[in-house]
Amino acid sequence: ATTTPTSVAQFSLFNPTDEHASLRTMLRDFVETEVDPQALEFNRKEKFNVDLFRKLGDLGLLGITVESEYGGSGMDATAAVIAHE
């Protein structure tokens, strides 16, 4: 039988780490204040919102799983799933 490290075995998507919970809260706030107000307008015009994209970069969300030494946020796959959610 294979064993898994305790930290992995105790992890649950339904009970995220504090870092994951903070990321989810930050993203929810960002979507409510930055994405939702402009989404319909940009969708109707079929335009790409460059300013919004830059804000995502400023938050470290464009390279979320890339190691920090290469300019990313160095987060795990669960963080990426939360961001895509």
N, C-alpha and C positions, 0 to 999 in steps of 0.2 A: 504494500500500500504506500502511496505517496503522501507526504505530509506537506502542509502549507504553513507558512509563517503565521504566528498568532495574529498579527495585525491584519493580514489578508483574510484570515478565517473569520474575524470578527467584523469585517467591513460589510455594510449593507447599503444598497442604493436607497433604501427607505429610511435609513438612519445615517445621513452623511456626516463626514468629518466637519469640524468647525470651519475649516477652510472652504470646503464645498458649500456649506450652508451660507457663508459670507458671500461667496461668488454668486450663488443663486439669487440672493437678496440684491446684490449690486446690479446684476443683470436685469432683474425684474424692474428695479427703479430706472435703469437706463432705458429700457424699452418703453416704459410708461412716459418718461419725460422727453426722450429724444427720438425714438423710432415711431411710436404710434401717431404723434401729431403730424408727421410729414409723410407717412407711408402712402396714404391714398393719393395725395398729390403727385408724388414721384411715380407711383404705379400707373396712374392715368396718363401721365406724360411719357411713360416708358423711358425715364431718365434714371441714371445712376447717381446717387447722392454721395459725391466725393467727400464732402465735409463730414458726413456721418461716418463714412468709412475711416477717415482719419481719426475720428474720436474713438472708434473701436481699436485702432492701433495704439492710440494714447493710453487706453485702458489695458493694453497688453493682450488683447483677445485675438489678434491675427496670427500669432505664433504661439498659441497657448500651450502646445506640447513640445515646442522647441526649447532646448536647454538655454538657460539664461546666458551662458557664455557665447552663444550664437545669436543673441538678440531676442530670444523668446521669453516666455513666462516660466518655463520649466515645470508646468503642471502636468498632472497625469491624465490618462484617458477618460476617467470619470469627469474631470473638470471640462474636458472637451465636449463630452456628451451634454453636460449641463449647459454649456455655452450654445450648443446647437439646438437645444430644447427650446 
